[in-house]
C-alpha cells in the first residue's frame, strides 16, 4: 500500500476526464464499501478493470503528486470518519480466476470465498481453510490471512506486484517474508495485482465436507448477523484475545453504536449506526484495560486508515 504524503488538492473533474474508460467516483462515502459500514469519503474512488488501468492511475498520481492507496475488499479495515484524501483504488473489478492443472491464478480483486469454491469445483485441496474469510485475494496475500490452522503462505507460489516506481515484478514465496498476519508487502510501497496458488488434487466430497464444517463453525461462533471488521486483534503469544476480553469483563460493552460482540469477544460489531470513531475509541479502550489488567499489549489485526473527522 503506497501513500504519497503532503499538501495537495485533487483536481477531481480533470482526473475523471483523463480516464473516461475507468469508473471514477468523486467524494464517495466509503461506508458503502467497508464491512463495518463506517468511514468517510474518498476524494476519488477508482475501479480499474485491469492491471494496465491500475498502472495508468498510479502513474497519473505519481506525476501529479496525488496521494493514493489500494483497498482490498475493505473487510479487515476501518476508515476514519474524515475519509481519505487523494485516490482510493478498489480492485473488485479485477476478479478473474484461472485454473492451470493444480495451480490457481487469481486477480487481486477476486473474493477469497469465490476462489475457494473454484478450487472445490476443480477438486483441488488446500484452500478449504479460507472458505469463510470475507477478504479479497490481494488483501489475503498482503496480510497472510488465515483461519483454522491454515494460512495463505501454505499454498502461495508467487504474485505480480506493481512497485512504487511503476515497475511490475513477480515475487516468489521466499521473497515474501511471511509470518503471522504479515508479509513483506506491508513494509513496501507496492500493489498486488494477481497471485498464484499451488494446490493438490483431492476428493471433491471430502473438500466440500471440510468446507461445510468450517462454515458451520463460523456461523456458530462468529457474529455474522452484524457488520464487523472481522477479528480485531492479533493473537498475543500465550493468550487468546477473546478470553482476555471476557476475563476483563468487557464482553458486550457498547461504545456509541459499536459493541464488543456477545457471541465472540474478539469481534466488534456495528449494532446501531456506529461511526469509525466509535470503533477506534473502543479498540483503544480494550487495549488500555487489557494492558492494565494483564500486562498484555494487544496489537490490532484490523488496519485503521484515513483522517479524523473535522
N, C-alpha and C positions, 0 to 999 in steps of 0.2 A: 504494500500500500504506500503510495507516494503522495506527499502533500507539500507543494512549494509554499513557503511561508512569506508573508509580507503584506503591505498595504496595497490594495488594488480595487478596481471597480470593474466588474464583469460587464462587458457590452453584450447584453443578452440578445438583443434583436440582431446584432451583427453576426453573432455566432450561429443563431438559428438560420439566418440567410446563407451562411457559409456552408452549412451541411443540410441541404433540403432533403437528402435521402435518408437522414438519420432522425429518429423520433427524439426531439429535444423539448422538454417541458420547462417553463420558467416559473420560479417561485413555487415549486411543487412541494406540498406538505409530505414529509417522509413518514408521518404516522400512517399514511395509506399503504405503506410497504413494510414497515417493521413488524415483527411478530409481537412486540409489546403493545402495538397500536399507540405509540408515543413518538414524539420527535418533531422538530420544527422544519422549516422549508429549506430546500436546496435552491441556490440561485439558478442553476441549470441541472436538470436530471436527464441524463442521456441513456438511450437504449440501443447501443450498437448491435448489429446483426452478424458481425464477422470480426475476426482478428484484425483485418485491414482497417475496418472502421474504428476499432479501438486505437490502433496506431495513429490514425488521422486525428482523432480527438486529442490524444496525448501530445502529438506534435504541435497542434494548434495552441494548446495550453502552454507548452514549453516556450513557444515563440512569443506569446502574449503575456508571459509571467502570470498566468491564471492558475490558482491552486486547483488540484483535482485529487480525487481518491476514488477507489472502487469499492462497491458494496457487493457482497455475495448475495445470499438470499435474505439478508437482514434478519436472520433468526437469532443468532447469539450476539446481539448487538443492542446498544442503547444510544440513540441520537438525542443529544440535549435539546431543550426546548427552543433555543435560539437558532437551531438548524446548522447548515453547513454552507460556508461561503465558497464560491467557485463552482466547479463542475463535479457532480457526482455521477459516476458511471455504473450502471447496473447491467449485468451480463445475462439477464434472464432470457434474452432472445438468442443467445448463443448456447443452444441446448442439444446439439446433435450427439448421438451415441452410436458408435460404430463397433462392430464385433469382428475381430480378426482371429480366427482359431480360438484360443483361450484368453485372448487379450481384449480388454475394452478400451477404446479410445474415446474420450469423453470431453466435450467442450465445457469450459469452466462454469457456465451458467446453468448447466443441467442440474436438476434436483437430485440429491443423493438418493432419495427414496425411489425415484424413477429408475435410476441406474441399477439399484439392487433388483428391481423387477425385470429389467432387461437380462441381467445375469441369470435370474431364475428361469426366464423363458428359454435361455440358451443352455440350461442345465450346467451352469458354471458356479462353482462353490468358492467361498472366501469372502464374499461381500455381505453375508447374512447379518453380521453384527450391526450394519448401518441401516437396516430396513426401516427404522423409525426415526432416524436423525433428520430433522427438517431442513438442513442447510443445503447449500449448493456444493458441487464438486470442488470448485475453486476454493471456497471457504473451508471445506473439509481438509483439503491438502494444506492450505495456509496454516491451520491450527492443529493439524494431525488429529482430527476428530476421532472419537472412539466411544465404544459402549460395549458392555457385556464381554469383556476380555478380548475385544478386537480393536485395532487401530488402523488408520489409513496406511501407516508405514508398513503394515504386514503384507499389503498387496500392491503397494505403489512401485511402479517401474521408472517413470520419468514424467516430466511435464515441460511444456513450452511456455516460456516466460518472456514478457516484454520488460526490458530494463529501462531505467530512467533516461538513459541516453538514446533510446529509440531502437536499440538492437533487440532482436528476438533470439533467444538461446534455448537450448534443451538442457535441462538439469536432471541428472540421474539421481537415483536414490541415495547414493553415498555422498552426494553434494548437499543434501537437504538438511543434514544435522537434526533429524527428527528426535524429539523427546516428548515427554508428557505434555500434550496440548501445545506443542511448539514445533516450528520449522524455521530454518534459516531465513525464509522469506519474510518473517515478521521483523527481521532486523535489516531488511534491504528495501530499496525503492524499486518495486517490481510488481507486475501483474501476471497472475497465472492465466493463460489463455486456454490451455487444454491439458489433460493428463492421461496417462496410460497405466492400466492396472493389469497385473498378471494374476489370473485366476487358474483354477484347475477344473477339469471335467468332473462332474459329480452326478449324483442321483437326484433328479428333479423332485421326486416326492419327499426325499429327506431334506432337501434345501427348503422346500415350502414348509415342511413341518417345523424346522428350526425358525424360520421367519415368522410363522404363526405364533410360536411360543414366545418369541421376543416381543411381538406386537401385543400379545395378551399381557405380558409383564408390564409393558409401558402403560397400557390402559389402566391396569390395576394400581400402579404405583405413582404415576405422574398426573398432574392436574391439566390434562389435555383439553378440558372444557373451558379453560380461561386463556386469554392472551398472556404469553410469557416470553422470556428470552432464553428459556431452557435452563440448564444448570448454571447458576450464577457464579459459583466459586470453584476453583480447582480443589482437588482433594489434598489436604495438608498431610504431610508424612506422619504416619502413625495414628491418624484420626479419620473419622467420617464427618464431613461437613454437616450433614443433616442432623446427626446425633449431637454434635456440639451445639447447634442452634436449639434443638429440643431441650437439651440439658440446661441451657441458659434461660429457658422459659420464654423464648421468643416466638415459637411457632404460633401462627395465627395473628401475629401483631400486624395492625394496619397502620399505614403511613400515607395520609391523603387517600388516594384511590388505589394504592398498591398494598399488597398483603403478602406476608410470608405464608406460603401455601399450607393449609391444614392437612393436605394429603401427602406432601413431600416438602420437608423444611428446606431443602436445597433449592427450591424454586420460589421466585417472587412473581405473583400473578396480578394482572390488572382487573380488579373487581368492580371499580366504579370510576371510570373516566380518569385514570391515573395520568399524571404528567411524567415526563422523563425526570424532572426534579424530584418527584416522589420516589422514583426508583433509586436515583443516585443517593439521596439522603438516607433512605432505608438501608442501602448497601453499606454506607459509611457507619451507620448506627450499629449494624450487625458486626462489622469489623471491630468497632470500638469495644462492644460488650464482650465479644469472644476473646479479644486480646486481654481485657481486664480480668475476665473470669478464669481463663485457661492458659493465658500467656501463649496463645496461638495466633499467628498473623494469617488471616485468610486473604488469599490472593484471588482476584477476580478472573474467572474464565471468560465472562462476557466482556466484550470491548465497549468502551464508553467514548464516544467521539462527538464532535460538534461544539457549538458555542452555547454559553448560558443565555437565557432569555434576558433581554434588556428591559 
